């Protein structure tokens, strides 16, 4: 009798064994066995270097941002503010009456 190998069941068995091995490595406290261990180590080294260089305080000063509103004053004039104040007072009086 010839053994027939089913590729799908073989792939499922391998996938299950891989997940099992990763879970066992995680639960046994061996984080270096995890696939992302090298990535995490590299990010940790980069974070430590960034902190040594001052973190946010050591970042280069932001360049001057040019915007259309740079240097402009508020578009609302004082007269508009006075009119809005008067309108608000009128609404308060109407609501109280």
C-alpha positions as CSV (number, residue, x, y, z in Angstrom):
1,X,0.0,0.0,0.0
2,X,1.4,3.4,-1.1
3,X,1.3,6.3,1.4
4,X,-0.5,9.3,-0.1
5,X,0.8,12.7,1.2
6,X,-1.9,15.3,1.3
7,X,-0.2,18.7,0.9
8,X,-2.9,20.6,2.6
9,X,-2.9,18.5,5.7
10,X,1.0,18.6,5.7
11,X,0.9,22.4,5.5
12,X,-1.7,22.6,8.3
13,X,0.3,20.4,10.5
14,X,3.5,22.5,10.0
15,X,1.6,25.7,10.6
16,X,0.2,24.3,13.8
17,X,3.6,23.1,15.0
18,X,5.1,26.5,14.2
19,X,2.4,28.3,16.3
20,X,2.9,25.8,19.1
21,X,6.7,26.3,19.1
22,X,6.3,30.1,19.1
23,X,3.7,29.9,22.0
24,X,6.0,27.6,24.0
25,X,8.9,30.0,23.5
26,X,6.8,32.9,24.6
27,X,5.4,31.1,27.6
28,X,8.7,29.7,28.7
29,X,10.2,33.2,28.9
30,X,12.5,33.0,25.9
31,X,11.7,36.2,24.1
32,X,14.8,35.8,21.9
33,X,13.1,32.8,20.2
34,X,10.3,35.1,18.9
35,X,10.5,36.2,15.3
36,X,10.3,39.9,16.2
37,X,13.1,39.7,18.8
38,X,15.8,41.2,16.5
39,X,13.5,44.0,15.5
40,X,12.7,44.8,19.1
41,X,16.4,44.8,20.0
42,X,17.2,47.2,17.2
43,X,14.3,49.5,18.2
44,X,15.6,49.4,21.8
45,X,19.1,50.4,20.7
46,X,17.8,53.2,18.6
47,X,15.6,54.5,21.5
48,X,18.5,54.5,23.9
49,X,20.7,56.4,21.3
50,X,17.9,58.9,20.8
51,X,17.6,59.4,24.6
52,X,21.4,59.8,24.9
53,X,21.2,62.6,22.4
54,X,18.5,64.4,24.3
55,X,15.2,62.9,23.1
56,X,12.8,65.6,22.1
57,X,14.9,68.3,23.6
58,X,17.9,67.3,21.5
59,X,15.9,67.3,18.2
60,X,16.9,69.8,15.6
61,X,15.1,73.1,15.8
62,X,12.2,73.1,13.4
63,X,12.7,75.2,10.4
64,X,10.7,78.3,9.8
65,X,7.3,77.2,8.5
66,X,6.0,79.5,5.8
67,X,2.2,79.8,5.7
68,X,-0.2,82.2,4.2
69,X,-1.3,83.4,7.6
70,X,2.3,84.0,8.9
71,X,2.4,87.4,10.4
72,X,-1.3,88.3,9.9
73,X,-3.5,89.5,12.7
74,X,-6.9,88.1,13.5
75,X,-9.4,88.6,10.7
76,X,-12.1,89.7,13.2
77,X,-11.9,93.3,13.9
78,X,-12.6,94.9,17.3
79,X,-15.8,96.3,15.8
80,X,-17.0,92.8,15.0
81,X,-16.3,91.7,18.5
82,X,-18.3,94.5,19.9
83,X,-21.2,93.7,17.7
84,X,-21.1,90.0,18.7
85,X,-21.0,91.1,22.4
86,X,-24.1,93.3,21.9
87,X,-25.9,90.5,20.1
88,X,-25.1,88.1,22.9
89,X,-26.3,90.5,25.5
90,X,-29.6,91.0,23.5
91,X,-30.1,87.2,23.3
92,X,-29.6,86.8,27.0
93,X,-32.1,89.6,27.7
94,X,-34.6,88.0,25.4
95,X,-34.2,84.6,27.0
96,X,-34.6,86.0,30.5
97,X,-37.8,87.9,29.6
